[in-house]
């Protein structure tokens, strides 16, 4: 599991319940402000399967802008080998940017983009091609529509695309200037592979401040590949690519090992890169790793005056993470010899660094009433219909229309005056009474003082 700062939790795993060979892999995303899970099937578009030691780490997109809209990355070592992958996160927003989209030169992670342009004609022709000259046979989209937008019905491949719109001129078309964008959605295998494979006990962590050079990096403990291979330690240069082999760990990185970084929480450089809890059968010592560029890099054991030993040995399922308050959390996991897995959950008291306290179960759960900024609506596609959920801060008249991929209006709802609170509208048939077919749709929602354009897909 990894944390996208202030937005989502990502969990990677494999479903072995139906004895599939290989097991079906998945990447789950829990959106914090919506109380919602989104599930991605990673076997449809990728070649890897998850093995022992699979681990992930979130890293921000340092080039994020209107032109580079990948909302951060999930770095992944699938386990059981040396492959290294990166997942580009789609923007966590339903409302598409108005005006021209995708903008010229953009990098986007949305593999079903809603194309938008401006104009006042009756008909338009949209072409999307991998060839800047739009040669015959190169277009992945070539469609005539009556609206100034078009919803992509299927996924685009990761590639650089060129797109243009035309208006009728006799028997021909008058074309506007072509624009380009790069599709960078889903998983992409990175090269080179890590030098040594990963197995049980592998752990990853991102840090933006690993040393005096202040360049972002992914740190990896490779896990338990055998008595002489359990201490491999690597670093991936996020900006320039490429692996470095670092000083071996001081103890074996057995099952339950975890890495954590202080700077994602604090937002300021730390004097060391990462901290580790080693699942090494009987380890209770806290370790850190310090890049010292002019003297060589080194692992160190925290002195007792700074950081007391863990209260229990760390075993399989153990996890250690630095947080803003208290300073760190620890779940020791299962003991290696006898007994059931522990339920212990510890936190370091920031007012007395050496004092551990058992973290109390405060109960409760998220209520699901938090909204991201002023985003008050979301579209939900099901197997046989479309729902839109929205929140009204004050009474308002609500109207909505549903459109198919080529812009045809297939549904209209006028909900009339509604009271403040959360409401839902649903379509399962079009204006002719026919069931909605599978495909991409977008809907226009008028909430009185706010309007939203949302998109969804019926599978």
N, C-alpha and C positions, 0 to 999 in steps of 0.2 A: 504494500500500500504506500502511496505517496500523496502529498498535500500540495495542491495548487493554491498559492497564497490567497486567502480570503475568498476563494471561489468554489473549489471542488475537491473531493477526494477521489483518487483513482485506485482501483484494485484490479490486479491481474491474476488469472488462475485458469484452471482447466477442469472441465466436467468429465469425470471418469465414471459417472453413475451408470451409463448405458454400455460400458465395455467397448466403446469405440476405439479403433486403432487407426491413427493416433487419436488421443482424446481431444474433444472439441475445446479450443481455447477461447477465452473471452476477456474483454477489458471493460470493467464497469466504472461508471462515473456517477458520483453522488454530488448533486448540485446543492450546495449548502443553503442558499437563500430560497430554494424551492421545495426542499424536502423531497427530492425526486431522484430516482435512479435512471440512468441511461445505459443501455447495454450495447456494446459493439462486438460483433463476431469477428475475431481476428483471423479466422481460417479462410474467409471468403477471398480476401485480397492479398494474402501473404503466404509465404512458403514455410514459415517456421512453426514448430509446435513447442509447447512449454515442457521443460524438463526440470530435474532437480536443481535447485539453486536459482530458479527464475527470480529476477528482482527488477525493480523500476525506480526511477527518480525523476521528479519534476524539475524542469529548468525554465526560466522565463525566456521569452523571445526578446532579446536585447535590441533587435531592429524593429520592434513593433511600431507601426505607424499606419496612416491611411493607406499606404502603398504595400505594407507587409502586415497582413491581417491574421497570420497564424498566431493564436493566442497562447503561446508557450508550447513546450515540448515535453513528452514523456520519453525518457531514454530507457531502453529495455535490453537486458541480457536474458534471452529465453531460457537459458540453463541447458546443461547436458552437452555443451559444445562451446564454440568460440564466437558465434554470430552476435552482432551488435546492431540494434535497430533504434529508430527514432519515430515517434508518433507525433504528428502535427495536430494540435488541438484546435477545433473549430471555435469561432467566436461564440461566446455564451450570450447570444442575443437572437431574438426572433424577428425583430424589426430590421428590414433590409435598408441599407443606406440609400437615400433618395438621390435623384439625379442620374449620372452616368455610373453604371455598375456592370462588371468590374471596371474600376478606373484604369487608365493606361499605365502599364508597368507594374500592376499590383501583383502581390503574391497572396493567394487565398488558400484556406484549408477546406472551405465548403465545397464538396464535390458535386452538389446539385445547386449551383448558383442561380439566382433570379436575375436575368439580364434586364437592364433598364437603360432607356435612352430618352431623348427629347425629340419633339417634332409635332407637326400638325397635319400629317397626311392621313388618308383613309386606310391605306395598306402599307405594310412594311415587310421587307424580306431580311431575315437575320441569317448570317452565315458565321459559323465558328469553325476554324480550320487549324491544322498543325502547320500549314504552309502559308507564309506571308503573302504569297501571290494568289492564294485561293485556287490552286490548280484543280482541274476536274478530278473527283474522287477523293480529295483531301479533306472535305468538310465532314465534321462529325455532327454538325447541326446545320440544316438548310431548310428553313421553314418560312411560310408567309403567315403573318398575323395582322390583326386589326388594332391591337393595342401597342403601347410603347414599352412593353415588357414581355418577357417570355420565361416561363419556369422550366428549367431543364428536367425532363421526365426521368432520366437515368443518370447514373454516376459518370462523371468525366474521369479519365485516367490522369495520373500525375504526369504533366507535360507542360510545355509552353504553347499557348493558343493565341490565335489572332482572330478578332471578330469585327464585323462591320454590319451596318444596316443600310438598306437601299429603299428607295421609293420608286413607284412605277413611272416609266417614261416611254410612252408608246408600247412597243413590244419588248422593251428592254428595261433596265433598272439604272437609276442614278445612285451611285454609292457614296456614302460619307467616308471620311478618312478611317482607316483601319486602326484599331487599338489592340494591345497585347496584354496578356496576363499569364501568370504561372500558377498552375494547380499543384499544391503541395499538401494534399490531405492524406490522412491515415498513416500507415506504417511505411517506412523507407529503410532499407538496409544500408548501414553506414560501412565504409571501408577505411582503414583495414580492420579485420577482425581483431579481437583482443588476443594477446599473445598466448594466454593459457585459458583453457575452458573453465566454466563455472559449474559448481555442484552444490550439494547441501551446505548451508552456512554462508552462501554468497550474500553480499550486502552492497548497496550503492548509496551515495549521498552527493548532492550538488552543493557547491559553494561558489559564491561570486568573488570571494576574497581569500584565495589560498595562500597568499604571500605578498612580498613587497611589490611584485609586478602586477598584482591585482587583476589577474585574468580568470575568467570563470572556468570551472573544471568539474568533471564527474570523477569521484573517487570510488574504487571498486576493490573489495576484498573477495577473492575468487572462491572461497569456500573449501570444503573438506574433500579433496581429491586423493587423499592418502597421507600418511604420516609425513612424507617429505614434500608435499604439495599443498599443504593447508595454510600457507602463510603468504601466498602471492598477493601483491598489492600493486594496483595500476591506477593511472590517472589519464583521463581523456580531456584534451584541450578543446573546449566547446567552440571557440572562435576559429581556430585554425585546423581542427581535426588532428587525428593521430594520437597514439598511445605512448605513454612513458611507463617504464618499469621502475617502481619505487622500492624503498627499503622494505624487506619482508617484515611482516608483523612479528611481534615478539612471542606470541602464542598462537596456537592453531585456531583458525576461524571455523569452528565446528557449528553444527546446527543450532540455531538460536542467535547467531551473531548479528549485530546490527550496527550501522553507522549513522551518525547524525551530525549536522552542521549548525553552529550557532548563528551564522550571519543571516539566514533567511528569516529568523525571528527578530533579530535586533536591527537588521538593515544597515549595520555598520561593520567594518572589518574587525575580525577577531585576531588575536595573536597566534592562533593555531587554526588549522583547516577543519579537521573533523575529530569527533570523539567516538569511541567504540566500546561496546560491551561484547565480549567474546564468549560464545557458547562453547566453552572448552572444558566440559565435564565438571570442573571444580573452580572455575575462575570467578573471583569476586572482586577483582581489581579493575578500576576504571582507567582506560588508556586514552591518550590523545596523540595526534600526529601534527608535527610542527614543521612546515617548510622553512628552512633556514638557508637562504640561497647562497650565501657566501661561505657557509661551513658544512654544507651537506644537509640532507633532510633526516629526520629522526622520529621514531616512536618514543613515547615516554609514559611512565606510570605516574599518575597524579600523586604528589606527596600527601601524606595523611593530613597535613596542616591545611590543605586546600580542598580535599575531596575525599571523604571517607570511603571505605570499601562498600560494595553493594551489600545489602542485608542478606541476600541469598545467592547461591550460585546460579548462573544463567545457563539454561538448557534449551532444548528444542521448543520453539514457539516464543522464546524470549524476545523482548523488544525494548529499545532504549531510545528516547528522543529528548532533545532540548526544546523547552517551551518558554514563553515569555514570563509566566508566573503560575506555579513555582518554576524554578529554573530548569528542572529536568524531571522526567517521568521514567519509571522502570516497571515492566512486567517480567518477572524472572522466567516464566514458562514452566516446562515440566522438569522434574528432577531426572537425572540419568539412571539412578539406581533405586528401584522400588518406588511405591507410592503413586498416587494419581497426580495429574497436572495441578499446579497450584493456582489459586485464585488471587494471589497477592498482587497488589498494585501500590507502588511506592512513589513518593514525590520528595524532592529535596526542598527543605524549608529555606527560602532565601534569607531569612533573618538569622539563621544559625546554620551555616553551610554544612557542618559535619553532622547535623541532627537529621535523621530520617524520621518520617512520620508515615503511618499507614494512611493512604488517601481514602477518605470516607466516601461511601456510596451515597451520592446526593439525590439519586432517583430522578424521575421525570425524563422527558425527551423533548426534542424540538417540536414546536407547535405548528410549524408550517405556515405561519402568518407573516413571514418576512418577505419583502420584495426587494429586488435589485434596483436601487435608485428609483426612477419613476416608471420602470417597466411594469405595466399593470395587466398585461395580457400574454397568453401563450396558447399555441395551437397544439392539439393532440391528435395524431392520426391513429386509427384503430384498424382492425381487419375489415370492417364494413362501414366505416363512417369517419366523420371529422367532428371534433369538439373544439370549442374555444372557451377558455376560462379567463375571466377578467375581473378586475376589482374596481369598484366605483368609490372614490373618496366622498362623493356627494351625489345626490339624486341627479339623474340625467336620462335623456332619451337615447336609446341604444339601437343602432341599425348595423347590419352586416351583410356582406355579399361574398359568395364563394365563386372562385374562378378556376378553370382547368389550366393545363400547361400552356395553351395557346391564347389564353386571355378570355375565353368565352365564359359568360356568367352562367353558372349552373345552379345557383341557389341564392335566395334572398330571404332575410329574416328581419322583421321590424319588431323588436321586443317592446317598443313603447317606453314609457317612463318607468325607470327602475329605481329602487331605493339603494342607499349606500350599502356596500358589502361585496361579497364574492358571488358571481353568477356564472352560468354556463349556457351556451347555445350548442345545438347539435344538428348536423345534417347526415342522413344516411341515404337520401334520394335526391335526384336533381329536380329541376322545375317541371319536368315532364313525368315525374313519378317513378323514374327508373333508378335502380340501385346505383350508387356511385361505383365506378370501376377503379381498379388499382391504378396508381399513378401519383404524380405530384400535383398539388393544388396550392393556391394562395388565396387568402381571404383579406378583405378590407373591413376594418372594424371602426365604426364611428361612435365614440363615447361622449359626444357633445363637444367638450373642450379639447379632447385628444383624439387623434386618429392613429391607427396602427395598421401596418401591412405585415402579415405573418404567413409563413409557409409551412406545409406539412406534407406527408406522404401516406397514402393508403397502400398497404402491402398486399 
